[in-house]
Structure formats: structure tokens, C-alpha cells
Amino acid sequence: MPRSKAPSPTADPAWLALDHQLCFALYSASLAMTKLYKPLLDPLGLTYPQYLVMLVLWEGDGLTVGAVGERLALDSGTLTPLLKRLEGAGYVQRLRDAADERRVLLQLTPAGRALKQRAAAVPPQVAQASGCTLGELSSLTARLHALREELSASLPRVA
């Protein structure tokens, strides 16, 4: 069943109220989430963006830098400094792909693999702080993924 489109915002000045802005709700929730993660990740020696990289690598070790960047929607200019810091911390190593020297593979070190066990305590703490049930969190996460897809599909295509 097709979804109905939102009414035109030009007729109602309430559309311009800050508390009615989806973008602000997402932005302020993201700020609160990042603040919540900081004390949880500090003992692991990770920043929030580094944690995201590690999550991707814990799902699939040996990925290319490009694959990690695509998964996280990060460009190489943002990702490269994160990877250098993770490499300096001893969690990952960057290796040239023997089949294609242009590609760089990311390999977890033993310390990076071991960090996964310590990081397992983070998601339950975030879930508890959210005040949501696991079902509610799952539903919200799925809806946000769908929203991201809808918004991405609406972006103008650059030629």
C-alpha cells in the first residue's frame, strides 16, 4: 500500500517550530547518544567513530578500507585518521591487498579481537539508558534505517 505524502508545509507556520523539526529531533538525539557513549568507551580507549569502525570489523575482519567507509558512510578523509589511531592503539593493521596493491585491507590484531569481549558490555548499558524495551529499540532502529533509505533515495543525483 503506498504511503501518503506529508501535507505541504507552506500553509501552516507550525512547520517552522523547532520542536516540530525531525532534523532537530534526530540531531539532538544523536548528540545525547554520543554523550552517553563517551564514558562507556573511554575505558576501551575508543572514541565513538572508532567504536563504529571496530563494530564493522568485528562483523567481518579483513575488509577493505573502502568497504568500511561505505558501510559507515564515511569518506577516506574522515576514515584514514581514525584508522591510523586504531592502528597506533594496536587494534588494527592496514595491509596492501596482494591481488590488487591499490586496495588496503584492515585486519584486526589479537588486541583488537580481544577488545570485542570488553565492548560487549556497552550495548546493554545503552539499551538500559534508553528506557526502551528490546522490541522498541529494534523497531526504532528498523524505522531509522528505513528513514535513511528514503532520504537517500530522495537526494538529487549528481551527474
GROMACS elastic network, one bead per residue, 0.5 to 0.9 nm:
[ bonds ]
;  ai    aj funct       b0    kb
    4     7     6  0.88561   500
    5     8     6  0.88269   500
    6     9     6  0.82132   500
    7    10     6  0.88231   500
    7    11     6  0.87698   500
    8    11     6  0.65949   500
    8    12     6  0.82007   500
    9    12     6  0.57445   500
    9    13     6  0.75895   500
    9    14     6  0.84866   500
    9    15     6  0.59447   500
    9    16     6  0.85230   500
   10    13     6  0.72467   500
   10    15     6  0.80967   500
   11    15     6  0.87943   500
   12    15     6  0.59811   500
   12    16     6  0.83231   500
   13    16     6  0.57531   500
   13    17     6  0.75892   500
   14    17     6  0.53210   500
   14    18     6  0.89318   500
   14    20     6  0.74028   500
   15    18     6  0.82617   500
   15    20     6  0.62305   500
   15    21     6  0.73619   500
   16    19     6  0.85897   500
   16    20     6  0.70951   500
   16    21     6  0.73443   500
   17    20     6  0.53950   500
   17    21     6  0.68818   500
   18    21     6  0.53795   500
   18    22     6  0.88301   500
   18    24     6  0.69997   500
   18    25     6  0.88253   500
   19    22     6  0.80878   500
   19    24     6  0.74085   500
   19    25     6  0.74175   500
   20    23     6  0.89337   500
   20    24     6  0.82233   500
   20    25     6  0.81989   500
   21    24     6  0.53451   500
   21    25     6  0.64383   500
   21    26     6  0.87710   500
   22    25     6  0.50671   500
   22    26     6  0.61638   500
   22    27     6  0.84667   500
   23    26     6  0.52302   500
   23    27     6  0.59963   500
   23    28     6  0.85639   500
   24    28     6  0.58676   500
   24    29     6  0.82082   500
   25    28     6  0.53929   500
   25    29     6  0.59906   500
   25    30     6  0.84465   500
   26    29     6  0.51354   500
   26    30     6  0.59963   500
   26    31     6  0.86466   500
   27    30     6  0.50842   500
   27    31     6  0.63054   500
   27    32     6  0.87464   500
   28    31     6  0.50423   500
   28    32     6  0.62331   500
   28    33     6  0.85631   500
   29    32     6  0.50683   500
   29    33     6  0.60595   500
   29    34     6  0.86039   500
   30    33     6  0.50011   500
   30    34     6  0.61447   500
   30    35     6  0.85994   500
   31    34     6  0.51856   500
   31    35     6  0.62425   500
   31    36     6  0.86310   500
   32    35     6  0.51118   500
   32    36     6  0.61654   500
   32    37     6  0.87375   500
   33    36     6  0.50205   500
   33    37     6  0.62815   500
   33    38     6  0.88621   500
   33   126     6  0.83903   500
   34    37     6  0.51510   500
   34    38     6  0.63845   500
   34    48     6  0.68130   500
   35    38     6  0.54168   500
   35    39     6  0.77753   500
   36    39     6  0.67597   500
   36    40     6  0.72494   500
   36   126     6  0.74540   500
   36   129     6  0.82810   500
   37    40     6  0.50958   500
   37    41     6  0.59575   500
   37    42     6  0.84626   500
   37    47     6  0.84857   500
   37    48     6  0.67548   500
   37   122     6  0.80440   500
   37   126     6  0.75873   500
   38    41     6  0.52815   500
   38    42     6  0.59819   500
   38    46     6  0.85111   500
   38    47     6  0.69520   500
   38    48     6  0.69358   500
   39    42     6  0.52414   500
   39    43     6  0.74158   500
   40    43     6  0.67228   500
   40    44     6  0.78181   500
   40   119     6  0.88233   500
   40   121     6  0.87072   500
   40   122     6  0.63339   500
   40   125     6  0.82631   500
   40   126     6  0.88385   500
   41    44     6  0.51681   500
   41    45     6  0.63974   500
   41    46     6  0.54045   500
   41    47     6  0.64363   500
   41    48     6  0.71595   500
   41    51     6  0.76750   500
   41   119     6  0.79493   500
   41   122     6  0.77041   500
   42    45     6  0.50352   500
   42    46     6  0.59458   500
   42    47     6  0.71638   500
   43    46     6  0.77383   500
   44    47     6  0.87424   500
   44   115     6  0.73696   500
   44   118     6  0.74321   500
   44   119     6  0.72398   500
   45    89     6  0.81774   500
   46    49     6  0.80203   500
   46    50     6  0.56821   500
   46    51     6  0.58867   500
   46    86     6  0.82858   500
   47    50     6  0.51434   500
   47    51     6  0.61216   500
   47    52     6  0.87605   500
   48    52     6  0.63954   500
   48    53     6  0.88695   500
   49    52     6  0.50839   500
   49    53     6  0.64793   500
   49    54     6  0.87639   500
   49    79     6  0.88959   500
   49    82     6  0.74644   500
   50    53     6  0.50840   500
   50    54     6  0.62450   500
   50    55     6  0.86448   500
   50    82     6  0.61315   500
   50    83     6  0.77941   500
   50    85     6  0.84469   500
   50    86     6  0.71113   500
   51    54     6  0.50163   500
   51    55     6  0.61378   500
   51    56     6  0.87362   500
   51   119     6  0.87737   500
   52    55     6  0.50362   500
   52    56     6  0.64282   500
   52    57     6  0.87712   500
   52    72     6  0.75538   500
   53    56     6  0.52279   500
   53    57     6  0.63411   500
   53    58     6  0.86519   500
   53    68     6  0.70525   500
   53    69     6  0.86347   500
   53    72     6  0.76483   500
   53    79     6  0.87298   500
   53    82     6  0.82809   500
   53    83     6  0.82182   500
   54    58     6  0.59444   500
   54    59     6  0.85198   500
   54    86     6  0.88067   500
   54    91     6  0.85723   500
   54    92     6  0.88080   500
   54   108     6  0.86404   500
   54   112     6  0.79015   500
   54   116     6  0.81919   500
   55    58     6  0.51144   500
   55    59     6  0.63462   500
   55    60     6  0.88220   500
   55   116     6  0.82993   500
   56    59     6  0.52161   500
   56    60     6  0.64597   500
   56    61     6  0.80429   500
   56    63     6  0.88204   500
   56    68     6  0.67724   500
   56    71     6  0.76636   500
   56    72     6  0.82327   500
   57    62     6  0.74080   500
   57    63     6  0.71675   500
   57    68     6  0.78718   500
   57   106     6  0.78549   500
   57   107     6  0.79008   500
   57   108     6  0.71362   500
   58    61     6  0.61228   500
   58   108     6  0.80816   500
   58   112     6  0.86053   500
   58   113     6  0.72395   500
   58   116     6  0.70671   500
   60    63     6  0.66298   500
   61   106     6  0.70411   500
   61   107     6  0.58201   500
   61   108     6  0.63066   500
   62   105     6  0.56878   500
   62   106     6  0.50607   500
   62   108     6  0.74075   500
   63    66     6  0.80938   500
   63    67     6  0.61854   500
   63    68     6  0.66989   500
   63   104     6  0.84301   500
   63   105     6  0.55166   500
   63   106     6  0.55283   500
   63   107     6  0.73819   500
   64    67     6  0.51491   500
   64    68     6  0.64490   500
   64    69     6  0.86240   500
   64    97     6  0.85113   500
   64   103     6  0.65798   500
   64   104     6  0.54901   500
   64   106     6  0.58921   500
   65    68     6  0.52275   500
   65    69     6  0.61331   500
   65    70     6  0.85860   500
   65    76     6  0.79291   500
   65    79     6  0.80857   500
   65    80     6  0.83730   500
   65    83     6  0.87946   500
   65    94     6  0.85690   500
   65   103     6  0.75817   500
   65   104     6  0.58358   500
   65   105     6  0.60755   500
   65   106     6  0.64708   500
   66    69     6  0.50313   500
   66    70     6  0.60530   500
   66    71     6  0.85564   500
   66    75     6  0.84503   500
   66    76     6  0.76307   500
   66   103     6  0.80819   500
   66   104     6  0.80991   500
   66   105     6  0.88504   500
   67    70     6  0.50594   500
   67    71     6  0.61156   500
   67    72     6  0.86460   500
   68    71     6  0.51124   500
   68    72     6  0.62351   500
   68    73     6  0.83169   500
   68    74     6  0.81234   500
   68    79     6  0.85542   500
   68   106     6  0.87665   500
   69    72     6  0.52333   500
   69    73     6  0.56235   500
   69    75     6  0.59646   500
   69    76     6  0.68018   500
   69    78     6  0.88596   500
   69    79     6  0.66140   500
   70    74     6  0.64413   500
   70    75     6  0.78303   500
   71    74     6  0.78796   500
   72    75     6  0.88524   500
   74    77     6  0.81164   500
   74    78     6  0.62332   500
   74    79     6  0.61619   500
   75    78     6  0.55358   500
   75    79     6  0.61290   500
   75    80     6  0.85341   500
   76    80     6  0.55579   500
   76    81     6  0.86681   500
   77    80     6  0.57834   500
   77    81     6  0.73652   500
   78    81     6  0.63480   500
   78    82     6  0.70524   500
   79    82     6  0.52290   500
   79    83     6  0.62146   500
   79    84     6  0.87240   500
   80    83     6  0.51172   500
   80    84     6  0.61846   500
   80    85     6  0.87313   500
   81    84     6  0.50310   500
   81    85     6  0.62883   500
   81    86     6  0.86457   500
   82    85     6  0.52588   500
   82    86     6  0.62441   500
   82    87     6  0.85789   500
   83    87     6  0.59558   500
   83    88     6  0.84144   500
   83    92     6  0.76304   500
   83    93     6  0.85130   500
   83    94     6  0.82222   500
   83   106     6  0.87124   500
   84    88     6  0.60403   500
   84    89     6  0.85745   500
   84    92     6  0.87787   500
   84    93     6  0.88341   500
   84    94     6  0.87424   500
   85    89     6  0.61251   500
   85    90     6  0.86295   500
   85    91     6  0.89862   500
   86    89     6  0.50436   500
   86    90     6  0.63885   500
   86    91     6  0.54972   500
   86    92     6  0.59084   500
   86    93     6  0.82301   500
   86   112     6  0.88396   500
   87    90     6  0.50646   500
   87    91     6  0.56877   500
   87    93     6  0.54866   500
   87    94     6  0.75192   500
   87   109     6  0.89873   500
   88    91     6  0.76390   500
   88    92     6  0.82086   500
   88    93     6  0.88250   500
   89    92     6  0.79812   500
   90    93     6  0.75569   500
   90   108     6  0.88086   500
   90   109     6  0.68015   500
   90   110     6  0.86622   500
   90   111     6  0.65784   500
   90   112     6  0.70619   500
   91   107     6  0.86445   500
   91   108     6  0.59805   500
   91   109     6  0.53285   500
   91   110     6  0.74532   500
   91   111     6  0.54832   500
   91   113     6  0.76154   500
   91   115     6  0.80576   500
   92   106     6  0.64786   500
   92   107     6  0.54975   500
   92   109     6  0.52195   500
   92   110     6  0.87175   500
   92   111     6  0.83023   500
   92   112     6  0.62022   500
   93   105     6  0.81722   500
   93   106     6  0.58377   500
   93   107     6  0.52715   500
   93   108     6  0.64142   500
   93   109     6  0.66818   500
   94   104     6  0.62539   500
   94   105     6  0.56353   500
   94   107     6  0.64069   500
   94   108     6  0.89801   500
   95    98     6  0.87124   500
   95   103     6  0.85212   500
   95   104     6  0.55225   500
   95   105     6  0.50939   500
   95   106     6  0.64490   500
   95   107     6  0.74292   500
   96    99     6  0.86836   500
   96   100     6  0.76056   500
   96   101     6  0.54941   500
   96   102     6  0.71966   500
   96   103     6  0.60225   500
   96   105     6  0.60536   500
   96   106     6  0.89528   500
   97   100     6  0.52188   500
   97   101     6  0.52996   500
   97   102     6  0.73155   500
   97   103     6  0.54826   500
   97   104     6  0.57644   500
   97   105     6  0.60815   500
   98   101     6  0.60038   500
   98   103     6  0.86777   500
   99   103     6  0.85848   500
  100   103     6  0.57760   500
  100   104     6  0.86507   500
  101   104     6  0.74232   500
  107   112     6  0.89180   500
  108   111     6  0.77034   500
  108   112     6  0.52337   500
  108   113     6  0.60641   500
  109   113     6  0.62572   500
  109   114     6  0.85531   500
  110   113     6  0.51046   500
  110   114     6  0.60859   500
  110   115     6  0.85748   500
  111   114     6  0.50041   500
  111   115     6  0.60994   500
  111   116     6  0.89844   500
  112   115     6  0.51492   500
  112   116     6  0.70098   500
  113   116     6  0.56341   500
  113   117     6  0.79013   500
  114   117     6  0.58512   500
  114   118     6  0.73632   500
  115   118     6  0.52571   500
  115   119     6  0.61372   500
  115   120     6  0.87303   500
  116   120     6  0.62246   500
  117   120     6  0.53007   500
  117   121     6  0.78594   500
  118   121     6  0.62740   500
  118   122     6  0.81824   500
  119   122     6  0.55263   500
  119   123     6  0.80401   500
  120   123     6  0.65943   500
  120   124     6  0.79542   500
  121   124     6  0.60893   500
  121   125     6  0.67804   500
  122   125     6  0.53538   500
  122   126     6  0.63644   500
  122   127     6  0.87744   500
  123   126     6  0.50268   500
  123   127     6  0.60726   500
  123   128     6  0.85625   500
  124   128     6  0.61080   500
  124   129     6  0.85703   500
  125   128     6  0.51029   500
  125   129     6  0.61608   500
  125   130     6  0.86527   500
  126   129     6  0.50644   500
  126   130     6  0.62134   500
  127   130     6  0.51788   500
  127   131     6  0.69362   500
  127   132     6  0.67133   500
  127   133     6  0.76623   500
  127   134     6  0.73789   500
  127   137     6  0.75513   500
  128   131     6  0.56664   500
  128   132     6  0.71585   500
  128   133     6  0.83161   500
  129   132     6  0.81003   500
  130   133     6  0.84877   500
  130   137     6  0.83692   500
  132   135     6  0.78902   500
  132   136     6  0.57100   500
  132   137     6  0.60551   500
  133   136     6  0.50905   500
  133   137     6  0.62020   500
  133   138     6  0.85396   500
  134   137     6  0.50482   500
  134   138     6  0.60346   500
  134   139     6  0.85276   500
  135   138     6  0.50562   500
  135   139     6  0.61031   500
  135   140     6  0.85232   500
  136   139     6  0.50838   500
  136   140     6  0.60165   500
  136   141     6  0.84512   500
  137   140     6  0.50864   500
  137   141     6  0.59784   500
  137   142     6  0.84924   500
  138   141     6  0.51576   500
  138   142     6  0.61526   500
  138   143     6  0.86043   500
  139   142     6  0.51507   500
  139   143     6  0.61536   500
  139   144     6  0.86270   500
  140   143     6  0.50773   500
  140   144     6  0.61322   500
  140   145     6  0.86105   500
  141   144     6  0.51255   500
  141   145     6  0.62139   500
  141   146     6  0.86494   500
  142   145     6  0.51056   500
  142   146     6  0.62440   500
  142   147     6  0.86088   500
  143   146     6  0.50135   500
  143   147     6  0.60704   500
  143   148     6  0.85979   500
  144   148     6  0.61184   500
  144   149     6  0.85908   500
  145   148     6  0.51189   500
  145   149     6  0.63212   500
  145   150     6  0.87266   500
  146   149     6  0.50635   500
  146   150     6  0.61868   500
  146   151     6  0.86093   500
  147   150     6  0.50549   500
  147   151     6  0.60887   500
  147   152     6  0.84426   500
  148   151     6  0.51637   500
  148   152     6  0.59804   500
  148   153     6  0.84955   500
  149   152     6  0.50688   500
  149   153     6  0.60710   500
  149   154     6  0.86223   500
  150   153     6  0.51530   500
  150   154     6  0.63328   500
  150   155     6  0.89832   500
  151   154     6  0.50552   500
  151   155     6  0.65055   500
  152   155     6  0.53411   500
  152   156     6  0.88400   500
  153   156     6  0.82542   500
  154   157     6  0.87328   500
